[in-house]
């Protein structure tokens, strides 16, 4: 419990409507709402994201350097995927209502909705979780550094990352025009998605 909260203060807040606090809106079916200490000033060492996704939409690859994340499925179905830095293996957990997947602090991870009307609750053990987004890493790391480090053609790398939009949060972006974009397959709610792409520190926008 936070020790610097004055619970007798007229400004102490004990309730909040998370629907009024959007972090990111892709469209009417893909939204992330946020609740942290900035929204609810009596909040202790916890915060949450209220996530709504339609089929095949992805909470982009990212990591939280100061918090672990417990993903609870309220409705629909999703796969929570994470890179175990100790085994160098990707772990994939299909969750449905009432099921959870736990992402340890600092682990690279993402969530993909398997069906429409998927609703997830991401709970953090920090009042203001920090995040580093994959889109920011791809967009802001100098191309010459990537090319030199990984022995790549710099111009080809620039072409590959050119469509990446910083702070994507929910992908694919609305501007995506890939011909091989996967169709929404509601009949395969537990499909595993093996792909994941990997410094710009960013905080939740509140």
ABEGO torsion letter per residue (X at the ends): XBAABBAABAABBABBBAAABBABBABAABBBBBBBAAABAABBBBBBBBBBBBBGBBBBBBBBAABBBBBBBABEBBBBBBBBAAAGBBBBBBBBBGBBBBBBBGBBBBBBBABBGBBBBBBBABABBBBBBAAAAAAABBAAAAAAAAGBBAAAAAAAAAABBBGAGBOBBAABABAABBBBBAABAABBBABBBXXBBBBBBX
